[in-house]
Amino acid sequence: MNNKKRHMVASVFVTLLIVLIWANPFKEEVWDANAKLLEDKILTMEIPDGSVNLTGFTPFEWDKVYSFPPYYAKEDVYETVGYKWDRISETVNESMNQIVFLKEGKVVCYIYGYPENNKFGISFDHVLYAKDNEKFTVVKKGDVTYLTLEDEE
């Protein structure tokens, strides 16, 4: 292989390496990482009085959280939240959760699915703001933990 071909191959390799480092297809998105942190917190918590303040309980910062009703179109979720992001799905059953936590207008946590599969569920039916310090009742049913807004029980 002559020097010109080696230089071209090296240039292509370096360019691909830079693109991979910059794009990092294996990098976990912040909303996925925070969903795992929240799941770990919920599944390992011990709460003597059976309630938690959601703001102090979540292991990440947020200022607004939405709970979308069943069958809510993902285009409507994007419109409500203010932008599109990866891998959002529409709920297909009344018992599913679709919850989006925001911090300064950006998604920082996305919870989706059946509580039975996630091993936890969060229940409320309107937009919550961190400044309101909402309290949630915690109930464990089998191996599933449910957080329900106290005013909506």
Salt bridges, closest charged atoms under 4 A:
GLU28 OE2 - LYS36 NZ 2.77
ASP32 OD2 - ARG87 NH2 2.30
GLU61 OE1 - LYS103 NZ 3.50
ASP86 OD2 - ARG87 NH1 3.85
ASP125 OD1 - HIS126 ND1 3.25
ASP132 OD1 - LYS131 NZ 3.95
ASP143 OD2 - LYS119 NZ 2.97
GLU152 OE2 - HIS126 ND1 3.02
